[in-house]
Structures are given as structure tokens and as C-alpha cells.
Amino acid sequence: MRKLAFFLPLALFLGLAVFLFSGLFSNPMERESSVLNKPLPVFSLPDLNDPTKQWTADSLKGKPLLLNVWGVWCPTCNAELAYLSELREQGVTIVGLYYEQPADAAFGEVFDLARLQQDVALKLSQNGNPYQWNILDKERSLIFDLGVTGAPETFLIDKNGVVRYHHIGDINPQLWQQKLASEWQALQE
């Protein structure tokens, strides 16, 4: 029994060391997404610029597109707008899913749609507007259903509304050429 008690801490240490060491070789930009090869979750959310218009999962069917989760508060999102705009000029359909950070009434914060629309218009005029339209997910319901952990994140959606690829982080020329261009081309055929 004493020998077991002597080796137990060593075994626990080695197990923890192996677990942590394996994490050194994982890529945080690539993780298995629970929504891959599944239809988009059911949703009905307003257009950011025209809240009387509602977007649904069926609205995103018909042709392949990129669903880009972003926010004006996100520096990486702002940095990728120029390249996403280039992709739009090349014929890539991109829909924005605006990630609204929660307001905290305890600090006097309240949601102000008019202010948000101004901020978005200003940011898109400064950095380029790649979006066909922007979906406002004020309560973050679709964002949670998609398993989004932050912004930016991008989903490649096929013409039937099925998620075919999920990328965490910005879309840049290198990533597009190495990973997404071939996926996009395959969905065009």
C-alpha cells in the first residue's frame, strides 16, 4: 500500500504533463465544430439596418455564402473587412452576423440601435463593406447555437443551408488560398 501511495503522485504528474504537452501542438484556430455538415439552426433575426426585415435559415439558402461573425468593437474583425471586401468584388457572397456585446444596466448601459447603426455605417465606410446584409443577433441566440466563442468567426454555408466549414479568426489572403478557396470552388460547382 505504501508503494502505491509513493507512485500515485508521480503517475498523476506524468498524466498531467502528457495532457499539457499535447496542448502545445494543437491549433486553437481549428477545432471540431458541432455544426459541421448540419443545417443552420432555426432562427428568425432582424436586419441590422432595417429591423422590420427578418432573416431566417431559409433566407440563406440558394447559393453558397460566408456567414461572418463580427462586431465594430473587435479589432481583428475590422482588420479583415478590407480583404473580405476584395472577396465580395470577386463574387463571394458574404453575410454579416453582428455580435452584439451584452449591455450592463448596472453600469447605465442600454442597447441603442440608432447608435449601433451609426457605428456600423462608419466602420464599414472606413474599412470596406463586404456584406450583402447584416443580421443583428442582439440576444446572441444564433451565435450560441453555432458554437461561436468570439469574433471573428466565419462559416462556409452551402446552397442548401448546410455548414461546410467553420474558421475561428480572421480571413486573410493566405488562409483563403490554403483552405477556403478550394472549398468555395467546390460549392460553386
Secondary structure as UniProt FT lines:
FT   HELIX           2..23
FT   TURN            24..25
FT   TURN            28..29
FT   TURN            34..37
FT   STRAND          44..47
FT   TURN            51..52
FT   STRAND          54..56
FT   HELIX           57..60
FT   STRAND          65..70
FT   TURN            72..73
FT   HELIX           75..89
FT   TURN            90..91
FT   STRAND          94..99
FT   HELIX           105..107
FT   HELIX           113..127
FT   STRAND          134..137
FT   TURN            138..139
FT   HELIX           141..146
FT   STRAND          153..157
FT   TURN            159..160
FT   STRAND          162..168
FT   HELIX           173..175
FT   HELIX           176..180
FT   HELIX           181..188
//
